[in-house]
Amino acid sequence: MRLLSTLSLTLSFTLSFTLSFLGETNMEITIITAVDKNRPLTKTFSGGVKTGYSKQKTFTMKTEAVENIEQLYELLKQLADDPHSAVIRAAQVDEDHQPKRRTTNTQWDGEAPTLREVPRRWFMLDIDDYETDKPAAEAVAEVVAGLPCSDADYVYQLSSSYRPDGGLLKVHIWMINEEPLTGRQLKIAFSKTIRDKSPFSAAQVHYTANPVYEDEADPVGARVHLVRQSGEARIKPARISEKPPEATRAQLVASGSVDELEALDGERGRIGKAFVRDLVRRNRYALHHPDLVRLGSAFKNVGFESDVGAAVVAAVQDPSSGHKFEQCWATYGVGDHQCGFTTIYEFGDKALLESGYDAIT
């Protein structure tokens, strides 16, 4: 009886501690601050000339916890006045290791990852170039009305490049969900409503600073606003079945799997010019480092040469991404990136596969 009582107490404590830990983690926000204070993490306007975001590599990081949408709103207002800080979804692997780069995978030089993906209850949607002649608040409400969480409370921050006379809405919309969501679950939830899904990636920077106007006042004034509706978003996490990694062509060659190798080469031969053109059209200049690594790894793993991978990656890489194909090609397919045709078809239309007559080499 004493053993059962002790076991029950232990299990109760463990479950309570685990739930408490997870609760804290999924409502935490990782704030990154650039080491180089000479280059702000926002756009700068001087003499009518706009300077884009600086590409910073090294940051100090800290974790802040929020409990509700009001606290998220207050935190974003504070960060709006800090031109050197921003936010990411990932959690730090080692909070004592400072400063550091934003990495979720082992790097080409052998450096261990500094970040890990964790499910979060909060998320941010990046709306860019939404054509409208309405005031910002009305335009944002119109966008939110088309989302699967249209009745949720939200914070919106007008992007640093937004101007009220521009005819385009550029805004970040922040929400809190009832349940924590991974990046993949967010991509599924917003697959039909949000074009730019890069903010769902663990290490993707969420820019939070107001723009810097050196010789004039900000034409927008307050950029961060809280809108109350019916409470937290109620997006149900999609169930994602983890499939075993697809064998790469190099692995099939090494194992002498002749039949599997022939099947892989046959399927690769069906990926023709029409498919690749469509893949590029769908993703032109839209992908950031995590998705570029996945797509590049997939092309390498199924047997395409580096020149094909380089051409595809260059065509879909967001200009602001610091991804360097020449350095990353060697690490494509390593570790968690043993992806293949499934990943390629995620970015392109499988219906456009060819019989082989126009196949690329």
C-alpha positions as CSV (number, residue, x, y, z in Angstrom):
1,M,0.0,0.0,0.0
2,R,2.8,2.4,0.9
3,L,4.6,1.5,-2.4
4,L,1.4,2.3,-4.4
5,S,0.9,5.5,-2.5
6,T,4.5,6.6,-3.1
7,L,4.2,5.7,-6.8
8,S,0.9,7.6,-7.1
9,L,2.5,10.6,-5.5
10,T,5.5,10.4,-7.8
11,L,3.4,10.1,-10.9
12,S,1.2,13.0,-9.8
13,F,4.2,15.2,-9.2
14,T,5.9,14.2,-12.5
15,L,2.7,14.9,-14.5
16,S,2.1,18.2,-12.7
17,F,5.7,19.3,-13.2
18,T,5.7,18.2,-16.9
19,L,2.4,20.1,-17.6
20,S,3.7,23.1,-15.8
21,F,7.0,23.1,-17.8
22,L,5.2,22.7,-21.1
23,G,2.8,25.5,-20.2
24,E,5.7,27.8,-19.5
25,T,7.5,26.8,-22.6
26,N,4.6,27.3,-25.1
27,M,3.9,30.8,-23.8
28,E,7.5,31.9,-23.8
29,I,9.0,34.2,-26.4
30,T,12.6,34.2,-27.3
31,I,13.9,37.7,-27.8
32,I,17.1,38.1,-29.8
33,T,19.3,41.2,-29.7
34,A,22.0,41.9,-32.3
35,V,25.5,42.2,-31.0
36,D,26.4,44.8,-33.7
37,K,24.5,47.9,-32.6
38,N,25.6,49.9,-35.6
39,R,23.1,48.1,-37.9
40,P,19.5,48.1,-36.7
41,L,17.0,45.3,-37.2
42,T,14.6,47.5,-38.9
43,K,14.3,49.7,-42.0
44,T,15.8,53.2,-41.9
45,F,14.6,56.2,-43.9
46,S,16.9,59.2,-44.5
47,G,16.5,61.8,-47.2
48,G,13.8,59.8,-48.9
49,V,16.1,56.8,-49.2
50,K,15.1,53.5,-47.6
51,T,17.7,51.1,-46.1
52,G,16.6,47.6,-45.6
53,Y,17.1,45.3,-42.6
54,S,20.7,44.5,-41.8
55,K,21.8,40.9,-42.0
56,Q,23.0,40.1,-38.5
57,K,24.6,36.8,-37.6
58,T,25.3,36.9,-33.9
59,F,22.8,37.6,-31.1
60,T,22.3,37.6,-27.4
61,M,19.1,35.9,-26.5
62,K,16.7,35.9,-23.5
63,T,13.3,34.4,-22.8
64,E,10.2,36.3,-21.7
65,A,6.9,34.7,-20.7
66,V,3.4,36.1,-21.5
67,E,0.1,34.9,-20.0
68,N,-2.4,36.5,-22.3
69,I,-3.0,38.8,-25.3
70,E,-2.6,41.9,-23.2
71,Q,0.8,41.0,-22.0
72,L,1.8,40.1,-25.5
73,Y,0.6,43.5,-26.6
74,E,2.6,45.3,-23.9
75,L,5.8,43.3,-24.8
76,L,5.4,44.1,-28.5
77,K,5.0,47.8,-27.7
78,Q,8.3,47.7,-25.7
79,L,10.1,45.9,-28.5
80,A,8.8,48.4,-31.1
81,D,11.1,51.0,-29.4
82,D,14.2,48.7,-29.6
83,P,15.8,48.9,-33.1
84,H,18.2,46.1,-32.2
85,S,15.9,43.4,-31.0
86,A,13.4,41.0,-32.6
87,V,11.6,37.7,-31.8
88,I,11.9,34.0,-32.9
89,R,9.7,31.0,-32.2
90,A,12.5,28.6,-31.2
91,A,13.8,27.9,-27.7
92,Q,17.4,28.1,-26.8
93,V,19.4,24.9,-26.4
94,D,21.7,26.5,-23.8
95,E,20.7,29.8,-22.3
96,D,24.1,30.3,-20.8
97,H,25.9,30.2,-24.1
98,Q,25.9,33.8,-25.3
99,P,26.2,35.3,-27.9
100,K,25.3,32.9,-30.7
101,R,24.0,32.3,-34.2
102,R,20.4,31.3,-35.0
103,T,20.8,27.6,-36.0
104,T,18.5,24.6,-35.6
105,N,20.8,22.1,-37.3
106,T,24.4,21.1,-37.3
107,Q,26.3,23.5,-39.5
108,W,28.7,22.8,-42.3
109,D,31.6,23.6,-40.0
110,G,30.4,21.2,-37.4
111,E,28.9,23.8,-35.0
112,A,26.1,22.3,-33.0
113,P,22.6,23.8,-33.2
114,T,21.8,26.7,-30.8
115,L,18.0,26.5,-31.1
116,R,15.3,23.8,-31.0
117,E,11.8,23.9,-32.2
118,V,9.0,23.8,-29.6
119,P,5.3,24.1,-30.0
120,R,4.0,27.6,-29.1
121,R,0.6,28.9,-28.3
122,W,1.4,32.3,-29.8
123,F,2.0,32.9,-33.6
124,M,2.5,35.7,-36.0
125,L,1.1,36.1,-39.5
126,D,3.1,38.3,-42.0
127,I,0.8,40.1,-44.5
128,D,2.6,41.9,-47.2
129,D,1.4,43.9,-50.1
130,Y,-2.4,43.5,-49.5
131,E,-4.0,45.9,-51.9
132,T,-6.4,48.3,-50.2
133,D,-7.5,51.9,-50.0
134,K,-9.0,51.5,-46.5
135,P,-7.6,52.8,-43.2
136,A,-5.2,50.4,-41.6
137,A,-7.5,49.2,-38.9
138,E,-10.3,48.4,-41.4
139,A,-7.9,46.6,-43.8
140,V,-6.5,44.5,-41.0
141,A,-10.0,43.5,-39.8
142,E,-10.8,42.5,-43.4
143,V,-7.7,40.2,-43.5
144,V,-8.5,38.7,-40.2
145,A,-12.1,38.0,-41.3
146,G,-10.7,35.6,-44.0
147,L,-8.7,33.6,-41.5
148,P,-9.7,30.3,-39.9
149,C,-9.4,32.1,-36.5
150,S,-11.4,35.2,-37.6
151,D,-13.1,35.8,-34.2
152,A,-9.9,35.7,-32.1
153,D,-8.3,38.6,-30.3
154,Y,-5.2,39.9,-32.0
155,V,-2.4,42.4,-31.9
156,Y,-1.4,44.0,-35.2
157,Q,1.8,45.9,-35.9
158,L,2.1,47.8,-39.1
159,S,5.3,46.9,-40.8
160,S,8.2,49.3,-40.9
161,S,7.7,49.8,-44.7
162,Y,4.0,50.5,-44.3
163,R,2.8,54.1,-45.2
164,P,-0.9,55.2,-45.1
165,D,-0.7,56.6,-48.6
166,G,0.9,53.6,-50.2
167,G,-2.2,51.6,-51.2
168,L,-0.8,48.5,-49.7
169,L,-1.3,46.9,-46.3
170,K,1.9,45.6,-44.7
171,V,1.3,44.2,-41.2
172,H,2.2,41.5,-38.7
173,I,-0.8,39.9,-36.9
174,W,-0.2,38.2,-33.6
175,M,-2.6,35.8,-31.9
176,I,-2.6,33.3,-29.0
177,N,-4.1,29.9,-29.6
178,E,-5.8,27.7,-27.0
179,E,-3.4,24.8,-27.7
180,P,0.2,24.9,-28.7
181,L,1.1,24.5,-32.3
182,T,4.3,23.4,-34.1
183,G,5.5,25.2,-37.2
184,R,4.2,22.3,-39.4
185,Q,0.8,22.5,-37.8
186,L,0.6,26.2,-38.4
187,K,1.6,25.7,-42.1
188,I,-1.3,23.2,-42.4
189,A,-3.8,25.4,-40.6
190,F,-3.0,28.4,-42.8
191,S,-2.2,26.5,-46.0
192,K,-5.1,28.2,-47.9
193,T,-5.1,31.6,-46.4
194,I,-1.5,32.8,-45.8
195,R,1.1,33.0,-48.6
196,D,4.2,33.7,-46.5
197,K,4.7,30.8,-44.1
198,S,8.3,31.5,-43.2
199,P,7.3,33.0,-39.8
200,F,6.2,29.5,-38.8
201,S,9.9,28.3,-39.0
202,A,11.6,28.0,-35.7
203,A,14.6,30.3,-36.3
204,Q,12.8,32.8,-38.6
205,V,13.2,36.4,-37.4
206,H,10.0,38.2,-36.5
207,Y,10.9,41.9,-36.9
208,T,9.3,44.0,-34.2
209,A,11.0,47.4,-34.2
210,N,9.5,50.5,-35.5
211,P,11.2,52.1,-38.5
212,V,13.9,54.7,-38.0
213,Y,13.1,58.1,-39.6
214,E,16.2,60.2,-39.4
215,D,15.0,63.5,-40.8
216,E,11.2,63.3,-40.4
217,A,8.5,62.0,-38.1
218,D,7.1,58.5,-38.6
219,P,4.0,59.1,-40.9
220,V,2.1,56.3,-39.1
221,G,2.5,57.2,-35.5
222,A,1.5,54.3,-33.2
223,R,2.1,51.0,-35.1
224,V,1.1,48.5,-32.5
225,H,-2.6,48.0,-31.6
226,L,-4.7,45.5,-29.6
227,V,-8.1,44.3,-31.0
228,R,-10.4,42.4,-28.6
229,Q,-12.9,40.0,-30.1
230,S,-14.0,36.6,-28.6
231,G,-10.8,35.5,-26.9
232,E,-8.0,33.1,-28.0
233,A,-7.9,31.3,-31.3
234,R,-9.3,27.8,-31.4
235,I,-7.2,26.1,-34.1
236,K,-7.0,22.4,-33.5
237,P,-3.5,20.9,-34.0
238,A,-3.3,18.7,-37.0
239,R,-2.2,15.2,-36.4
240,I,1.1,14.6,-38.2
241,S,2.2,11.1,-38.7
242,E,6.0,10.8,-38.6
243,K,7.2,8.8,-41.6
244,P,10.6,7.1,-41.6
245,P,13.2,9.2,-43.6
246,E,13.3,8.3,-47.3
247,A,16.5,6.5,-48.3
248,T,18.8,8.8,-50.3
249,R,20.3,7.7,-53.6
250,A,23.7,7.5,-52.1
251,Q,22.4,5.2,-49.4
252,L,20.8,2.9,-52.0
253,V,24.0,2.8,-54.0
254,A,26.0,1.9,-50.9
255,S,23.6,-0.8,-49.8
256,G,23.3,-2.3,-53.3
257,S,19.5,-2.0,-53.4
258,V,19.2,-2.4,-57.2
259,D,15.4,-2.5,-57.4
260,E,14.9,0.5,-55.1
261,L,17.6,2.4,-57.0
262,E,15.9,1.8,-60.3
263,A,12.6,3.0,-58.9
264,L,14.2,6.2,-57.5
265,D,15.9,7.0,-60.8
266,G,12.7,6.4,-62.7
267,E,10.7,8.8,-60.5
268,R,13.5,11.4,-60.7
269,G,13.3,11.1,-64.5
270,R,9.7,12.2,-64.4
271,I,10.6,15.5,-62.7
272,G,10.8,17.6,-65.9
273,K,11.0,21.2,-66.9
274,A,7.2,21.8,-66.6
275,F,7.2,20.6,-63.0
276,V,10.3,22.7,-62.1
277,R,9.0,25.8,-63.8
278,D,5.7,25.5,-61.8
279,L,7.6,24.9,-58.5
280,V,9.7,28.0,-59.1
281,R,6.6,30.1,-60.0
282,R,4.8,29.0,-56.9
283,N,7.7,29.8,-54.6
284,R,9.7,32.5,-56.4
285,Y,11.8,34.5,-54.0
286,A,9.6,33.3,-51.1
287,L,11.6,30.7,-49.2
288,H,13.9,31.2,-46.2
289,H,16.8,29.1,-44.8
290,P,14.8,26.2,-43.2
291,D,12.7,25.5,-46.3
292,L,15.7,26.1,-48.6
293,V,17.6,23.4,-46.7
294,R,14.7,21.0,-46.9
295,L,14.2,21.6,-50.7
296,G,17.9,21.5,-51.5
297,S,18.3,18.3,-49.5
298,A,15.5,16.7,-51.3
299,F,16.9,17.5,-54.7
300,K,20.4,16.2,-53.6
301,N,19.0,13.1,-51.9
302,V,17.1,11.9,-55.0
303,G,20.2,12.3,-57.2
304,F,20.2,15.7,-58.9
305,E,23.6,17.3,-59.4
306,S,24.5,20.5,-57.5
307,D,24.0,22.8,-60.6
308,V,20.3,21.8,-60.7
309,G,19.9,22.3,-57.0
310,A,21.7,25.7,-57.2
311,A,19.4,26.9,-59.9
312,V,16.2,25.9,-58.1
313,V,17.4,27.3,-54.7
314,A,18.4,30.6,-56.3
315,A,15.1,31.0,-58.0
316,V,13.0,30.5,-54.8
317,Q,15.3,32.1,-52.2
318,D,14.0,35.2,-50.5
319,P,16.4,38.1,-51.2
320,S,16.6,38.8,-47.4
321,S,17.6,35.2,-46.6
322,G,21.3,34.7,-45.6
323,H,21.2,31.1,-47.0
324,K,24.5,30.3,-48.9
325,F,24.1,27.4,-51.3
326,E,27.8,26.8,-51.8
327,Q,28.3,26.3,-48.0
328,C,25.1,24.3,-47.4
329,W,25.3,21.8,-50.3
330,A,27.7,19.7,-48.4
331,T,25.3,19.4,-45.4
332,Y,22.1,18.9,-47.4
333,G,20.7,15.5,-46.6
334,V,22.6,15.2,-43.3
335,G,20.8,14.3,-40.0
336,D,17.1,15.4,-40.1
337,H,17.2,16.4,-43.7
338,Q,16.9,12.9,-45.3
339,C,13.9,14.2,-47.3
340,G,13.2,13.3,-50.9
341,F,10.3,13.2,-53.4
342,T,7.6,13.9,-50.7
343,T,9.3,17.2,-49.9
344,I,9.7,18.1,-53.6
345,Y,6.0,17.5,-54.2
346,E,5.2,19.7,-51.2
347,F,6.6,22.7,-53.1
348,G,5.4,21.7,-56.6
349,D,2.4,20.2,-58.3
350,K,2.8,16.4,-58.6
351,A,0.2,16.4,-61.4
352,L,2.8,18.0,-63.7
353,L,5.2,15.1,-63.6
354,E,6.3,14.2,-67.1
355,S,6.8,10.9,-68.9
356,G,10.4,11.8,-69.2
357,Y,10.7,13.5,-72.6
358,D,11.6,16.9,-71.2
359,A,13.3,15.6,-68.0
360,I,16.1,17.7,-66.6
361,T,19.4,16.0,-65.9
